[in-house]
Amino acid sequence: MKTWKWLFILSVLFTLGNTIVDVQYWQNGLPFQDNGLSKIFRFGRTLIIATMAGILYYHQSHLKNVRLLLYAFLLTVVADGFLILANLLQIGMLFFIIVQVLLILRHAPPLDQLKKNKVKVLYAFLTGTILYTIIYTLIGKNPIDLPIKDPILKYAFVLVVSLISAQLAELRPEFTRSQSQKIFWGMVFFFLCDLTVVLPLLFSENELALLARALTGLLYTPALLLLVLSAKKKTFDPFSGYKGAFFNVILALVSYLLSNSGTDEQLSIIDLPLELKSLLVILLAFEVRASKYLISRTFIALNPQQNILWNKFSQSCLFGIMLLFNVIWRSYCKMTYLVIPVIYQMGQKLIFHQDDPPWQIQFFIYVAGAGIVFGEILIIRYTLEPVPQTKSAVREMWSRSLVLIYTAYFSIFLGNLLTELTSSTGTSIITHLPQLILFFFFFYLPFRWVEVLSDLAACKNPWQQWVWGFTSFGAMMFAHL
């Protein structure tokens, strides 16, 4: 299955390519849907993943669910042809309705299983009802005159039914637990992807809605890949040993898109709305839990040789310095760039309106600071005494994604700080290479302590460790560019 592995990687590269092009067009206020290069990347990605489904069909043509999946992907190619290449939205949606019907036939459990699991069925239908009610309220009751409002609502109904079927796919006897999870999360990404397509139609003047549309590929590609992976009963991991490098590439891309030469002219997305910043503050507690899970899985996956190296490193002075800097820099970034601005902004809206904050605000800042430092100390504790955790591919994906969000957000400010530190040594990278190396080892790596542990432990050989190191340095530099 070497061909399959390379097709997988190629589809990811095509997605990164179209994302870069689309976001650049969004920055310039241009309609990226009309860009030829973006169309090639987007349609090429669909063709590549459909080819993966064809390879699976060649090896498992006797399985009905694989045949249905192949038919769905062939029609997906046709639908994307109308949507991407010809800009014929209504015809494309018609084909996608047929795609969703095929996926419903593939994922929906038999009637006898529905009768035996009434609670799960009720929960799934309740979820679907709530989702469709929200969609109908946003689209059907929206005062904006959409010429394709009725086709969108019809497709949304079939999509929600498909999502319900995916939620109940675990009741089908031919699917393993891993397959049913891939089916469910694949349809979740499919749903979110289609949501980003509709958002600009509803909020045409909203920059975040337009940005979400430009980032649609980051949801659509995982949806297609998870669905095609759900046809494989054996575990397929094309990034074995390279997961850390892969996430470094994504981090470099996101950091580059969010920053602009470390100046005050950087994208307004950094100046996030107060509600979104508040959500990031609330999710800090979950970030600690995500770090706990990743660290735990890291030590469980260590082989005997890695255990020996870890024991030697954990007894060195460098290990203590890294832990100390980890607490300092992570606490500093969370407080300075997220918690304190949120408390001040909320305080100005609710409590005071002058420049000097009252003692209540200072008190909240001290309490929040104590909580942040306590969370970082917990991460150190989990490093020294890992807590056993059960393996879950879905939980690992969400944990990594959550950690990546905060790393990308804070990397912008770290890039600005690095720019200030190196501004006095000229513009050449060679002239301030010593400063960059010191910053990398004693600031950047301790800041990304959780990812350093989990990514290095996943490397199978020294070559993969070097690749991870170079991509990590590259991610730091992209935030600095």
C-alpha positions as semicolon CSV with decimal commas, in nm:
position;residue;x (nm);y (nm);z (nm)
1;M;0,000;0,000;0,000
2;K;0,294;0,236;-0,065
3;T;0,094;0,401;-0,344
4;W;-0,192;0,461;-0,101
5;K;0,045;0,624;0,147
6;W;0,185;0,864;-0,111
7;L;-0,163;0,952;-0,235
8;F;-0,257;1,032;0,124
9;I;0,042;1,265;0,164
10;L;-0,022;1,422;-0,178
11;S;-0,383;1,502;-0,086
12;V;-0,260;1,679;0,228
13;L;-0,006;1,880;0,026
14;F;-0,273;1,981;-0,226
15;T;-0,491;2,098;0,064
16;L;-0,209;2,307;0,211
17;G;-0,148;2,455;-0,135
18;N;-0,508;2,556;-0,192
19;T;-0,533;2,694;0,163
20;I;-0,230;2,920;0,110
21;V;-0,368;3,049;-0,221
22;D;-0,722;3,101;-0,088
23;V;-0,610;3,285;0,225
24;Q;-0,384;3,512;0,020
25;Y;-0,681;3,598;-0,199
26;W;-0,889;3,659;0,115
27;Q;-0,622;3,896;0,243
28;N;-0,644;4,094;-0,081
29;G;-1,024;4,094;-0,082
30;L;-1,044;3,888;-0,403
31;P;-1,287;3,603;-0,486
32;F;-1,058;3,302;-0,448
33;Q;-1,320;3,071;-0,603
34;D;-1,227;3,216;-0,944
35;N;-0,854;3,151;-0,902
36;G;-0,726;2,887;-1,144
37;L;-0,450;2,757;-0,918
38;S;-0,691;2,716;-0,627
39;K;-0,929;2,522;-0,853
40;I;-0,650;2,287;-0,958
41;F;-0,550;2,222;-0,596
42;R;-0,910;2,170;-0,476
43;F;-1,028;1,947;-0,760
44;G;-0,695;1,761;-0,766
45;R;-0,736;1,682;-0,396
46;T;-1,078;1,528;-0,463
47;L;-0,943;1,321;-0,754
48;I;-0,655;1,191;-0,542
49;I;-0,879;1,079;-0,255
50;A;-1,127;0,923;-0,501
51;T;-0,832;0,728;-0,643
52;M;-0,761;0,600;-0,291
53;A;-1,123;0,478;-0,273
54;G;-1,073;0,307;-0,609
55;I;-0,765;0,124;-0,482
56;L;-0,964;0,003;-0,181
57;Y;-1,242;-0,119;-0,411
58;Y;-0,986;-0,312;-0,618
59;H;-0,877;-0,504;-0,308
60;Q;-1,219;-0,535;-0,139
61;S;-1,473;-0,531;-0,423
62;H;-1,674;-0,809;-0,254
63;L;-1,777;-0,578;0,033
64;K;-2,100;-0,386;-0,020
65;N;-1,996;-0,092;0,200
66;V;-1,677;-0,047;-0,007
67;R;-1,879;-0,045;-0,331
68;L;-2,117;0,217;-0,192
69;L;-1,818;0,424;-0,078
70;L;-1,663;0,408;-0,426
71;Y;-1,990;0,515;-0,591
72;A;-2,015;0,805;-0,342
73;F;-1,661;0,920;-0,421
74;L;-1,713;0,897;-0,797
75;L;-2,019;1,120;-0,763
76;T;-1,820;1,348;-0,532
77;V;-1,573;1,401;-0,816
78;V;-1,864;1,492;-1,047
79;A;-2,018;1,723;-0,784
80;D;-1,688;1,900;-0,719
81;G;-1,642;1,934;-1,094
82;F;-1,964;2,134;-1,117
83;L;-1,895;2,330;-0,796
84;I;-1,524;2,402;-0,832
85;L;-1,459;2,407;-1,206
86;A;-1,794;2,530;-1,342
87;N;-1,931;2,726;-1,042
88;L;-2,272;2,558;-1,089
89;L;-2,386;2,543;-0,728
90;Q;-2,734;2,396;-0,776
91;I;-2,621;2,106;-0,998
92;G;-2,331;2,037;-0,762
93;M;-2,568;2,025;-0,464
94;L;-2,795;1,782;-0,653
95;F;-2,506;1,540;-0,695
96;F;-2,403;1,588;-0,332
97;I;-2,757;1,494;-0,226
98;I;-2,707;1,164;-0,411
99;V;-2,367;1,126;-0,243
100;Q;-2,525;1,167;0,100
101;V;-2,799;0,915;0,013
102;L;-2,530;0,659;-0,077
103;L;-2,350;0,731;0,250
104;I;-2,678;0,688;0,440
105;L;-2,724;0,346;0,276
106;R;-2,368;0,258;0,377
107;H;-2,383;0,378;0,737
108;A;-2,744;0,334;0,852
109;P;-2,789;0,029;1,080
110;P;-3,055;-0,238;1,009
111;L;-3,402;-0,201;1,157
112;D;-3,356;-0,473;1,419
113;Q;-3,052;-0,290;1,560
114;L;-3,250;0,033;1,577
115;K;-3,518;-0,142;1,785
116;K;-3,257;-0,285;2,024
117;N;-3,083;0,050;2,083
118;K;-3,371;0,292;2,125
119;V;-3,181;0,527;2,358
120;K;-2,894;0,578;2,111
121;V;-3,139;0,623;1,827
122;L;-3,339;0,879;2,025
123;Y;-3,022;1,069;2,115
124;A;-2,905;1,072;1,751
125;F;-3,241;1,193;1,620
126;L;-3,261;1,459;1,890
127;T;-2,917;1,585;1,792
128;G;-3,015;1,591;1,426
129;T;-3,340;1,773;1,501
130;I;-3,156;2,044;1,694
131;L;-2,898;2,087;1,417
132;Y;-3,156;2,114;1,141
133;T;-3,365;2,356;1,346
134;I;-3,060;2,581;1,381
135;I;-2,985;2,556;1,008
136;Y;-3,345;2,627;0,914
137;T;-3,352;2,927;1,146
138;L;-3,029;3,068;0,999
139;I;-3,120;3,009;0,636
140;G;-3,497;2,969;0,606
141;K;-3,579;3,265;0,831
142;N;-3,290;3,484;0,715
143;P;-3,411;3,814;0,565
144;I;-3,135;3,798;0,301
145;D;-3,278;3,691;-0,033
146;L;-3,090;3,375;-0,133
147;P;-3,185;3,248;-0,481
148;I;-3,079;2,894;-0,382
149;K;-3,238;2,894;-0,036
150;D;-3,469;2,597;-0,104
151;P;-3,197;2,371;-0,255
152;I;-2,970;2,450;0,042
153;L;-3,242;2,354;0,291
154;K;-3,313;2,029;0,105
155;Y;-2,944;1,939;0,098
156;A;-2,911;2,035;0,466
157;F;-3,193;1,794;0,554
158;V;-3,025;1,503;0,372
159;L;-2,688;1,600;0,525
160;V;-2,831;1,594;0,878
161;V;-2,990;1,252;0,812
162;S;-2,651;1,133;0,687
163;L;-2,490;1,266;1,005
164;I;-2,748;1,077;1,215
165;S;-2,671;0,758;1,020
166;A;-2,299;0,807;1,080
167;Q;-2,365;0,853;1,452
168;L;-2,543;0,515;1,452
169;A;-2,290;0,339;1,226
170;E;-2,145;0,160;1,529
171;L;-2,464;-0,051;1,535
172;R;-2,375;-0,210;1,201
173;P;-2,205;-0,546;1,268
174;E;-1,959;-0,521;0,977
175;F;-1,794;-0,205;1,112
176;T;-1,530;-0,220;1,383
177;R;-1,521;0,045;1,655
178;S;-1,234;0,219;1,477
179;Q;-1,424;0,223;1,148
180;S;-1,742;0,360;1,305
181;Q;-1,543;0,636;1,475
182;K;-1,385;0,736;1,144
183;I;-1,730;0,738;0,981
184;F;-1,875;0,959;1,253
185;W;-1,591;1,211;1,262
186;G;-1,571;1,211;0,883
187;M;-1,935;1,320;0,866
188;V;-1,881;1,577;1,143
189;F;-1,605;1,735;0,934
190;F;-1,830;1,709;0,626
191;F;-2,104;1,897;0,813
192;L;-1,865;2,168;0,935
193;C;-1,718;2,199;0,585
194;D;-2,059;2,262;0,430
195;L;-2,132;2,510;0,708
196;T;-1,829;2,718;0,608
197;V;-1,958;2,724;0,250
198;V;-2,292;2,872;0,360
199;L;-2,154;3,128;0,608
200;P;-2,040;3,384;0,345
201;L;-2,387;3,369;0,186
202;L;-2,545;3,464;0,518
203;F;-2,278;3,707;0,640
204;S;-2,124;3,846;0,321
205;E;-1,962;4,143;0,500
206;N;-1,815;3,944;0,788
207;E;-1,439;3,892;0,753
208;L;-1,432;3,584;0,975
209;A;-1,707;3,421;0,765
210;L;-1,504;3,488;0,450
211;L;-1,191;3,354;0,619
212;A;-1,380;3,039;0,722
213;R;-1,474;2,991;0,357
214;A;-1,110;3,024;0,256
215;L;-1,020;2,753;0,511
216;T;-1,290;2,510;0,395
217;G;-1,027;2,269;0,263
218;L;-0,892;2,212;0,614
219;L;-1,231;2,056;0,697
220;Y;-1,320;1,897;0,363
221;T;-0,997;1,699;0,322
222;P;-1,016;1,536;0,670
223;A;-1,382;1,451;0,596
224;L;-1,296;1,270;0,274
225;L;-0,986;1,103;0,419
226;L;-1,168;0,975;0,728
227;L;-1,448;0,833;0,514
228;V;-1,208;0,655;0,282
229;L;-1,004;0,531;0,580
230;S;-1,323;0,388;0,731
231;A;-1,320;0,120;0,461
232;K;-0,993;-0,022;0,596
233;K;-1,018;-0,262;0,886
234;K;-0,643;-0,257;0,940
235;T;-0,488;0,049;1,099
236;F;-0,330;0,284;0,845
237;D;-0,086;0,545;0,968
238;P;0,095;0,716;0,678
239;F;0,268;0,959;0,917
240;S;0,417;0,699;1,149
241;G;0,713;0,876;1,306
242;Y;0,638;1,200;1,119
243;K;0,329;1,323;1,305
244;G;0,528;1,590;1,486
245;A;0,682;1,714;1,161
246;F;0,338;1,718;0,999
247;F;0,192;1,930;1,281
248;N;0,497;2,158;1,260
249;V;0,418;2,222;0,892
250;I;0,057;2,307;0,982
251;L;0,179;2,532;1,264
252;A;0,422;2,708;1,028
253;L;0,141;2,764;0,778
254;V;-0,103;2,899;1,037
255;S;0,165;3,118;1,197
256;Y;0,258;3,262;0,859
257;L;-0,105;3,335;0,773
258;L;-0,169;3,506;1,107
259;S;0,142;3,721;1,108
260;N;0,288;3,980;0,877
261;S;0,659;4,042;0,931
262;G;0,607;4,092;1,303
263;T;0,477;4,446;1,252
264;D;0,173;4,634;1,373
265;E;0,022;4,582;1,028
266;Q;-0,041;4,214;1,091
267;L;-0,380;4,064;1,021
268;S;-0,671;4,182;1,230
269;I;-0,748;3,820;1,320
270;I;-0,499;3,855;1,607
271;D;-0,726;4,124;1,750
272;L;-0,991;3,863;1,819
273;P;-1,338;3,952;1,946
274;L;-1,372;3,951;2,324
275;E;-1,614;3,656;2,311
276;L;-1,362;3,441;2,124
277;K;-1,077;3,540;2,356
278;S;-1,299;3,455;2,654
279;L;-1,363;3,112;2,503
280;L;-0,987;3,059;2,469
281;V;-0,946;3,149;2,836
282;I;-1,214;2,897;2,938
283;L;-1,055;2,628;2,722
284;L;-0,722;2,671;2,902
285;A;-0,846;2,419;3,161
286;F;-0,909;2,169;2,881
287;E;-0,565;2,247;2,736
288;V;-0,412;2,122;3,061
289;R;-0,616;1,801;3,033
290;A;-0,512;1,763;2,669
291;S;-0,147;1,805;2,770
292;K;-0,195;1,547;3,044
293;Y;-0,331;1,296;2,791
294;L;-0,054;1,356;2,536
295;I;0,221;1,326;2,797
296;S;0,068;1,006;2,937
297;R;0,043;0,844;2,594
298;T;0,400;0,955;2,523
299;F;0,551;0,758;2,811
300;I;0,338;0,451;2,741
301;A;0,469;0,444;2,383
302;L;0,839;0,464;2,479
303;N;1,051;0,167;2,377
304;P;1,331;0,032;2,603
305;Q;1,602;0,238;2,429
306;Q;1,396;0,556;2,459
307;N;1,337;0,480;2,828
308;I;1,712;0,462;2,886
309;L;1,768;0,796;2,707
310;W;1,480;0,955;2,899
311;N;1,616;0,842;3,235
312;K;1,957;0,993;3,152
313;F;1,806;1,319;3,029
314;S;1,568;1,352;3,326
315;Q;1,868;1,344;3,564
316;S;2,057;1,620;3,382
317;C;2,070;1,992;3,466
318;L;1,931;2,074;3,120
319;F;1,611;1,889;3,210
320;G;1,560;2,105;3,518
321;I;1,628;2,423;3,318
322;M;1,377;2,319;3,052
323;L;1,109;2,251;3,313
324;L;1,172;2,588;3,481
325;F;1,155;2,776;3,151
326;N;0,844;2,578;3,061
327;V;0,657;2,713;3,364
328;I;0,790;3,066;3,315
329;W;0,732;3,113;2,943
330;R;0,399;2,931;2,915
331;S;0,261;3,118;3,216
332;Y;0,394;3,447;3,081
333;C;0,235;3,398;2,737
334;K;-0,101;3,286;2,873
335;M;-0,123;3,575;3,117
336;T;0,025;3,853;2,902
337;Y;-0,138;3,774;2,567
338;L;-0,469;3,621;2,671
339;V;-0,587;3,626;3,033
340;I;-0,494;3,983;3,135
341;P;-0,635;4,144;2,814
342;V;-0,962;3,951;2,858
343;I;-0,998;4,050;3,227
344;Y;-0,925;4,417;3,147
345;Q;-1,168;4,427;2,855
346;M;-1,444;4,256;3,052
347;G;-1,374;4,483;3,349
348;Q;-1,403;4,795;3,135
349;K;-1,740;4,677;3,008
350;L;-1,884;4,564;3,341
351;I;-1,707;4,739;3,630
352;F;-1,502;5,046;3,540
353;H;-1,458;5,287;3,250
354;Q;-1,145;5,474;3,350
355;D;-0,778;5,396;3,284
356;D;-0,695;5,288;3,640
357;P;-0,859;4,951;3,720
358;P;-1,006;4,899;4,068
359;W;-0,873;4,645;4,315
360;Q;-1,128;4,383;4,203
361;I;-0,962;4,360;3,862
362;Q;-0,618;4,326;4,019
363;F;-0,755;4,052;4,244
364;F;-0,895;3,857;3,948
365;I;-0,561;3,889;3,769
366;Y;-0,372;3,748;4,071
367;V;-0,619;3,462;4,108
368;A;-0,600;3,383;3,735
369;G;-0,220;3,398;3,748
370;A;-0,214;3,153;4,038
371;G;-0,445;2,922;3,842
372;I;-0,226;2,939;3,532
373;V;0,093;2,864;3,726
374;F;-0,085;2,577;3,906
375;G;-0,185;2,429;3,569
376;E;0,175;2,447;3,446
377;I;0,298;2,280;3,765
378;L;0,043;2,003;3,702
379;I;0,195;1,951;3,357
380;I;0,538;1,918;3,520
381;R;0,390;1,667;3,763
382;Y;0,243;1,466;3,475
383;T;0,588;1,471;3,315
384;L;0,754;1,333;3,628
385;E;0,467;1,098;3,722
386;P;0,264;1,010;3,409
387;V;-0,100;0,916;3,469
388;P;-0,216;0,606;3,271
389;Q;-0,462;0,691;2,992
390;T;-0,651;0,465;2,752
391;K;-0,564;0,499;2,385
392;S;-0,810;0,692;2,170
393;A;-0,728;0,818;1,821
394;V;-1,012;1,071;1,838
395;R;-0,903;1,208;2,176
396;E;-0,544;1,232;2,056
397;M;-0,657;1,428;1,748
398;W;-0,861;1,675;1,955
399;S;-0,585;1,705;2,217
400;R;-0,323;1,781;1,953
401;S;-0,555;2,025;1,778
402;L;-0,628;2,214;2,100
403;V;-0,259;2,240;2,189
404;L;-0,185;2,348;1,830
405;I;-0,444;2,631;1,848
406;Y;-0,277;2,786;2,152
407;T;0,072;2,732;2,013
408;A;-0,023;2,906;1,687
409;Y;-0,189;3,196;1,872
410;F;0,105;3,256;2,105
411;S;0,365;3,197;1,831
412;I;0,260;3,523;1,665
413;F;0,358;3,722;1,974
414;L;0,672;3,512;2,021
415;G;0,763;3,591;1,661
416;N;0,726;3,963;1,732
417;L;0,947;3,923;2,040
418;L;1,207;3,737;1,834
419;T;1,198;4,016;1,576
420;E;1,279;4,272;1,846
421;L;1,565;4,059;1,980
422;T;1,727;4,020;1,637
423;S;1,656;4,365;1,493
424;S;1,992;4,502;1,610
425;T;2,199;4,240;1,423
426;G;2,088;4,313;1,067
427;T;1,850;4,140;0,830
428;S;2,061;3,835;0,744
429;I;1,967;3,513;0,921
430;I;2,335;3,416;0,940
431;T;2,425;3,725;1,145
432;H;2,174;3,650;1,420
433;L;2,185;3,268;1,396
434;P;2,336;3,235;1,750
435;Q;2,044;3,434;1,893
436;L;1,797;3,222;1,698
437;I;1,948;2,899;1,830
438;L;1,945;3,023;2,191
439;F;1,586;3,142;2,150
440;F;1,492;2,804;2,001
441;F;1,641;2,590;2,279
442;F;1,568;2,805;2,584
443;F;1,244;2,977;2,486
444;Y;1,063;2,808;2,198
445;L;1,116;2,442;2,294
446;P;1,027;2,490;2,663
447;F;0,716;2,680;2,551
448;R;0,618;2,376;2,338
449;W;0,721;2,126;2,606
450;V;0,422;1,893;2,567
451;E;0,463;1,871;2,190
452;V;0,838;1,820;2,224
453;L;0,785;1,516;2,446
454;S;0,506;1,357;2,241
455;D;0,660;1,427;1,899
456;L;1,011;1,308;1,980
457;A;0,876;0,991;2,143
458;A;0,682;0,915;1,822
459;C;1,000;0,928;1,611
460;K;1,123;0,583;1,511
461;N;1,482;0,674;1,421
462;P;1,736;0,961;1,440
463;W;1,644;1,076;1,087
464;Q;1,285;1,145;1,194
465;Q;1,413;1,329;1,501
466;W;1,625;1,556;1,277
467;V;1,327;1,616;1,048
468;W;1,119;1,711;1,352
469;G;1,393;1,946;1,476
470;F;1,428;2,126;1,141
471;T;1,050;2,160;1,096
472;S;1,017;2,294;1,453
473;F;1,285;2,554;1,382
474;G;1,106;2,635;1,057
475;A;0,775;2,681;1,242
476;M;0,947;2,929;1,475
477;M;1,096;3,116;1,180
478;F;0,760;3,137;0,996
479;A;0,613;3,315;1,298
480;H;0,917;3,547;1,283
481;L;0,898;3,621;0,906
